[in-house]
Amino acid sequence: MSAVDDEVELSKKHEEILSRRTELLAQMETRHEQQKSKRKQQLMESQAAQERNARLLEDFQKIEERLRKRQLPDPDMLALETRYWASVEEQIPEWKLFLLGRGPHPTDAPDQPPRKPKQRSSTARNQSLPPRPKPRPAK
């Protein structure tokens, strides 16, 4: 009976192997389908990104074209503006003391009494701090 018992045992092992093979084939098929769907999704995302990038590139090209067509300001106006800001920068040292409340108005003549600065002295207790806001009446 040992041959019959061996045959039965081999038959059971064979059935187990076939059953396991079937399970593994099913798992492989499932994974294959998942990979296919993942590839499709990646392809769709890639195409969407390419379309978005193409639209962005077109938008940038349109903006660039508009900037090229845009007329530059008149050269005389640019020169005038440049001279204005140079003049302002030259006058800063003269106005600085007056605006800080420490000196005379820059346009005062020597025989005129000095003007007082229009800005009020700070209400802050510590002069290095900004002034406190004035209380507003309730509406």
C-alpha positions, 0 to 999 in steps of 0.5 A, spaced: 500 500 500 505 504 500 505 505 492 498 507 493 499 512 499 505 515 495 500 516 489 495 519 493 500 524 496 503 525 489 496 527 487 494 531 492 501 535 492 499 536 484 493 539 486 496 544 491 501 546 485 496 547 480 491 551 485 497 555 487 499 556 480 492 558 478 492 563 484 499 566 481 496 567 474 490 570 477 495 575 481 499 576 475 493 578 471 491 583 476 498 586 476 498 586 469 491 590 468 493 595 474 500 596 470 496 598 464 491 602 467 497 606 471 500 607 464 494 609 461 493 614 466 500 617 466 500 617 458 493 622 459 497 626 464 503 627 460 498 629 454 495 634 458 501 637 461 504 637 454 497 641 452 498 646 458 505 647 456 504 649 449 498 654 451 503 657 456 508 657 451 503 661 446 501 665 451 508 667 453 510 668 445 503 673 445 506 677 451 513 677 448 510 680 441 505 685 444 511 688 448 516 688 442 510 692 438 509 697 444 512 703 443 517 706 447 516 713 451 518 719 447 526 720 448 525 727 450 520 725 455 525 720 458 531 725 458 526 730 462 524 725 467 532 723 468 533 730 469 527 731 474 530 725 478 537 727 478 535 734 480 530 731 486 536 727 488 541 733 488 536 737 493 535 732 498 541 734 502 538 741 502 531 739 504 533 733 509 534 738 515 528 742 514 523 736 513 526 733 519 524 740 523 532 741 524 533 747 519 530 753 515 526 752 509 531 751 503 528 757 499 528 762 505 532 768 503 537 770 508 533 777 510 526 773 511 524 770 517 525 762 517 519 758 516 517 753 521 516 746 518 509 744 516 510 738 519 508 737 527 513 735 532 512 728 534 507 726 539 511 720 541 514 719 548 521 717 545 523 721 539 526 714 535 519 711 535 513 713 530 508 718 532 502 715 535 495 715 531 490 720 533 484 718 536 478 718 531 471 720 533 466 715 533 461 715 527 
